[in-house]
C-alpha cells in the first residue's frame, strides 16, 4: 500500500541559480525503508525537509496516507503531518532526562505518557537509566533516544537525516542493523538521508539516488549496483574499471589481451568495457587471455585488490581472495566473467 507520493516536486532557494530539487517524483510503500543518497548538494536533505514540512516546494504535490499535504500554496503545517524526525545531531534536550526527552513529543491527553515513553525506550533497547541525561550516554545510545522520541507518537512516517554520520566505523555496522530491526519491528515507514553507500545498501529496502537535484534511479540495492541506468549511478556505488576495446567478429581486442565474445560483432566502432573489481578473477596463465603488470597489491583482510597495468600504463583493479600469494610475480593473468559494453563516441 502506497503511503507517500511525491509528484513533480521542485524547489529553488533564494539567490540560487539552480534548483535544489528538480521535477522529482517517487512513491514509498507502507513499511518500507527508503534511502535518499547522493553527494553534497544533490538535493536529498531538501527532499526530506519538504516531506517534513520544514520547506515548501515551488512546484508539485505531496500526499501522505492518501491526503494531499502539499499542493500549490496549500501546505499542512509540519506539526499536523504526523511525521517523526530524527535530526543529524539528534537534537536532544540536554536539560531533560532521556525519559523526559521521549515524553516531550507525546500528546498531552494521553492517559499514561510515562508508560508510553518507557515502552518505547525498551523497544529501542534502553531498559534502564531512564533518569540519565543525554551527555551521560554514548553516541549510539543518544541516537536510540532520538529514535524513541520520534516513534513514540506513532507517526505515519519516520524521517532520518544522516542517522549514522556521528558514529565511529566500529559502531556503525552494529547500529545500522539495530536501527533496521527496530523500524521493521514497529512496522513504521522510514526514509533516511545518507551520503554513504554502505549505509544505504545494508539498511534500505530501496534506494533513490539524486544528482544535482534530479532523481537518477530508484530501485532495490541489488539492481542499483548490478544494473545502473547511467554512468553516474554506476560509479557512485563503487569503482568501475574501464578498458577501451576494438570490436572484432569474435570478440574484443584490448591492450590487456583479447576477449572472446560473439556479441562483439554488433558494434562497429571502438567501445568501453566497464566492470567492477569483483567481476574479474586472477587466474593461472593456461588458457587465459588477459594479463597485466602487477603495479600494487592492497590487503584488506577479507580480500586483496590487485592493480594491473598494460603496456601503455593504463590500469585496472581486480579483487581476489586474501590468501592469494603474488610473491616474485611481475605479471598476473585474469579474465572477466561480467562486463558492460558502452560505445565510445
C-alpha positions in Angstrom: 0.0 0.0 0.0 1.4 3.4 -1.0 1.8 5.7 1.9 3.8 8.6 0.4 3.8 10.1 -3.1 5.9 13.0 -4.4 4.7 14.3 -7.8 7.0 16.5 -9.8 8.4 18.3 -6.8 10.8 21.3 -7.5 12.5 23.7 -5.0 14.9 26.6 -5.6 16.3 28.6 -2.7 16.5 32.3 -2.7 19.5 33.7 -4.7 20.3 30.2 -6.0 21.0 29.8 -9.8 19.9 26.1 -9.9 17.1 24.1 -8.4 17.9 22.2 -5.3 15.3 19.7 -6.3 14.1 19.5 -9.9 10.9 17.6 -11.0 11.3 14.7 -8.5 8.6 12.1 -8.4 8.5 8.8 -6.4 6.3 6.7 -4.2 7.0 4.9 -0.9 5.2 1.8 0.2 3.9 1.2 3.7 6.5 -0.4 6.0 9.3 0.3 3.5 12.7 1.7 4.4 13.9 4.1 1.6 17.3 5.7 1.5 17.9 9.0 -0.2 21.5 9.1 -1.3 23.7 11.5 -3.2 26.8 13.7 -2.8 26.7 17.1 -1.1 24.3 19.4 -2.9 22.4 16.6 -4.6 19.0 17.7 -3.0 18.5 14.7 -0.7 18.1 16.7 2.5 15.9 19.2 0.8 13.5 16.4 -0.2 13.5 15.3 3.4 12.7 18.8 4.6 9.9 19.2 2.0 8.2 16.0 3.3 8.6 17.1 6.9 7.1 20.5 6.1 10.2 22.4 7.0 10.3 23.8 3.4 7.6 24.5 0.8 8.2 23.4 -2.8 7.9 25.8 -5.7 6.0 23.2 -7.8 4.5 19.8 -7.4 2.4 18.0 -4.8 3.0 15.6 -1.8 0.4 13.1 -0.5 0.7 11.2 2.8 -1.7 8.3 3.6 -4.0 9.4 0.8 -4.2 13.0 2.0 -2.7 15.8 -0.1 -0.5 17.7 2.3 1.2 20.0 -0.2 -0.2 21.4 -3.5 0.2 24.9 -4.8 0.0 27.3 -1.8 -1.7 24.7 0.3 0.5 23.1 3.0 -0.4 21.2 6.1 1.7 22.5 8.9 4.6 20.4 10.0 3.2 19.6 13.4 0.0 18.3 11.9 1.6 15.9 9.4 2.2 13.0 11.8 5.8 12.8 10.7 8.6 11.7 13.0 12.0 13.3 12.6 15.5 12.3 13.7 18.0 15.1 13.1 21.6 14.5 12.3 22.8 15.9 15.7 19.9 14.1 17.4 18.6 17.5 18.9 18.1 16.0 22.3 17.3 18.5 25.1 20.4 18.5 27.4 18.4 19.6 30.5 15.9 16.8 30.2 16.4 13.1 31.1 16.1 10.5 28.4 12.6 9.7 29.7 11.6 13.3 29.6 13.0 13.7 26.1 10.9 10.9 24.8 7.8 12.1 26.7 8.2 15.6 25.4 6.7 14.9 22.0 3.7 12.9 23.2 0.2 14.4 23.2 -0.9 15.9 26.5 -4.2 13.9 26.5 -2.6 10.5 26.7 -3.7 8.6 29.8 -0.2 7.4 30.7 2.6 9.2 28.7 5.3 7.9 31.0 4.4 4.3 30.3 4.4 5.0 26.5 7.8 6.7 26.8 9.2 3.8 28.9 7.8 1.2 26.5 9.3 3.0 23.5 12.7 3.2 25.2 12.5 -0.5 25.9 11.7 -1.1 22.2 14.9 0.6 21.2 17.0 -1.4 23.7 17.2 1.1 26.6 15.6 -0.7 29.5 17.1 1.3 32.4 18.9 4.5 33.3 15.8 6.5 32.3 16.9 9.3 34.5 20.2 9.8 32.9 20.9 12.9 30.8 22.0 12.8 27.1 25.6 13.8 27.9 25.9 10.6 30.1 25.1 8.4 27.1 27.3 7.1 24.2 26.6 8.2 20.7 24.8 5.0 19.8 22.6 5.4 22.9 21.8 9.0 22.1 20.7 8.0 18.7 18.3 5.4 20.1 16.8 8.0 22.4 16.3 10.3 19.4 14.7 7.4 17.5 12.5 6.6 20.5 11.3 10.2 20.7 10.4 10.2 17.0 8.5 7.0 17.0 6.7 7.3 20.4 3.8 9.4 19.0 3.3 6.6 16.4 3.9 8.8 13.3 2.8 7.8 9.8 6.3 8.1 8.5 9.8 8.4 10.1 12.4 10.7 8.6 16.1 10.5 9.5 18.8 12.9 8.4 22.3 11.2 8.2 21.5 8.9 11.1 24.8 7.1 11.1 27.2 10.0 10.4 28.1 10.7 14.0 29.1 7.1 14.8 32.6 5.7 14.5 33.3 3.0 12.0 33.4 0.1 14.5 29.9 1.1 15.9 28.3 1.8 12.5 27.7 -1.8 11.4 26.1 -2.7 14.7 23.9 0.4 14.9 22.7 0.1 11.3 21.4 -3.4 11.9 19.8 -2.4 15.2 18.0 0.6 13.7 16.8 -1.6 10.8 15.4 -4.2 13.2 13.7 -1.6 15.4 12.0 0.1 12.4 10.9 -3.3 10.9 9.6 -4.4 14.3 7.4 -1.3 14.6 6.2 -1.5 11.0 6.9 2.2 10.5 7.7 3.5 7.1 11.0 5.3 7.1 13.1 7.5 4.8 16.7 8.3 5.7 19.3 10.5 4.0 22.9 9.4 3.7 25.9 10.0 1.5 27.4 6.7 2.5 26.7 3.9 0.0 27.3 1.2 2.7 24.6 2.7 4.9 22.1 2.6 2.0 23.0 -0.8 0.6 22.9 -2.5 4.0 19.9 -0.8 5.6 17.4 0.2 2.9 14.7 -1.8 1.1 15.0 0.6 -1.8 17.4 3.4 -2.7 16.8 6.7 -4.5 19.9 8.4 -5.8 19.9 12.1 -6.6 22.4 14.2 -8.5 22.2 18.0 -8.9 18.5 17.9 -7.8 17.4 15.3 -10.3 16.3 11.7 -9.4 18.7 9.4 -11.3 17.3 6.0 -10.3 15.2 4.4 -7.6 15.3 0.6 -7.1 16.3 -2.2 -4.8 20.0 -2.2 -3.8 21.0 -5.2 -5.9 19.5 -3.6 -9.1 21.2 -0.2 -8.5 24.6 -1.9 -8.1 24.2 -4.5 -10.8 22.0 -2.6 -13.3 22.7 1.1 -13.0 20.8 3.3 -15.5 23.7 5.6 -16.2 27.5 6.0 -15.5 26.9 8.4 -12.6 24.8 5.8 -10.7 27.3 3.0 -11.6 30.3 5.0 -10.3 28.6 6.3 -7.2 28.2 2.7 -5.9 31.8 1.7 -6.3 34.8 1.7 -8.5 34.4 0.6 -12.1 37.2 -0.3 -14.4 37.3 0.9 -17.9 39.1 -0.8 -20.8 39.0 0.6 -24.4 38.4 -2.1 -26.9 38.1 -2.6 -30.6 35.3 -5.0 -31.7 36.1 -7.9 -34.0 33.9 -10.6 -35.4 34.5 -13.0 -32.5 35.4 -10.7 -29.6 37.1 -7.5 -28.3 40.7 -6.6 -28.8 42.2 -4.7 -25.8 45.6 -3.6 -24.6 45.4 -6.3 -21.9 44.6 -9.0 -24.5 41.7 -10.5 -26.5 38.2 -11.2 -25.0 36.2 -13.8 -26.9 32.6 -12.6 -27.2 30.2 -13.4 -30.1 28.2 -10.2 -29.2 31.2 -8.0 -30.3 30.1 -8.1 -33.9 27.1 -5.9 -33.1 29.5 -3.0 -32.5 31.2 -1.1 -35.4 33.3 1.5 -33.5 35.6 1.5 -30.5 33.8 0.7 -27.2 34.4 0.8 -23.5 34.3 -2.4 -21.4 33.1 -1.4 -17.9 33.4 -3.8 -15.0 33.8 -3.8 -11.2 36.8 -5.3 -9.5 34.8 -8.3 -8.3 33.7 -9.1 -11.8 37.2 -10.2 -12.8 39.2 -13.1 -11.4 43.0 -13.5 -11.2 43.9 -17.0 -12.6 46.7 -19.2 -13.7 48.2 -18.5 -17.2 47.0 -21.5 -19.0 44.2 -20.7 -21.5 43.7 -17.2 -20.2 43.5 -14.2 -22.5 44.2 -11.1 -20.4 47.3 -10.0 -18.5 48.9 -7.0 -16.9 51.9 -5.9 -15.0 51.4 -6.0 -11.2 51.6 -2.4 -10.0 50.2 -2.7 -6.5 48.6 -5.1 -4.1 46.4 -3.8 -1.3 45.4 -6.1 1.6 42.1 -5.5 3.3 41.7 -8.6 5.5 38.7 -10.1 3.7 40.2 -9.6 0.3 43.0 -8.1 -1.7 42.9 -5.6 -4.5 45.4 -6.2 -7.3 46.2 -3.3 -9.6 47.4 -4.2 -13.1 48.8 -2.1 -15.9 49.0 -2.6 -19.7 52.0 -1.6 -21.8 50.7 1.9 -22.1 50.3 2.3 -18.3 46.5 2.1 -18.2 45.4 0.4 -15.0 42.6 -1.9 -13.8 41.9 -3.3 -10.4 40.8 -6.9 -9.7 39.5 -8.2 -6.4 40.9 -11.5 -5.2 40.9 -13.7 -2.1 43.1 -12.7 0.8 45.2 -15.9 0.8 46.5 -15.5 -2.8 50.2 -15.1 -2.9 51.9 -12.9 -5.6 55.5 -13.2 -4.3 58.0 -12.9 -7.1 55.4 -12.4 -9.8 55.8 -9.5 -12.2 52.6 -10.2 -14.2 49.2 -11.6 -13.4 46.6 -13.2 -15.7 42.9 -12.6 -15.4 39.6 -13.0 -17.1 36.3 -11.1 -16.9 33.1 -13.0 -16.2 30.9 -9.9 -16.4 31.2 -6.5 -18.1 29.1 -3.8 -19.7 29.8 -2.5 -23.2 29.4 1.2 -23.9 30.0 2.8 -27.3 32.9 5.3 -27.1 31.9 8.4 -29.0 
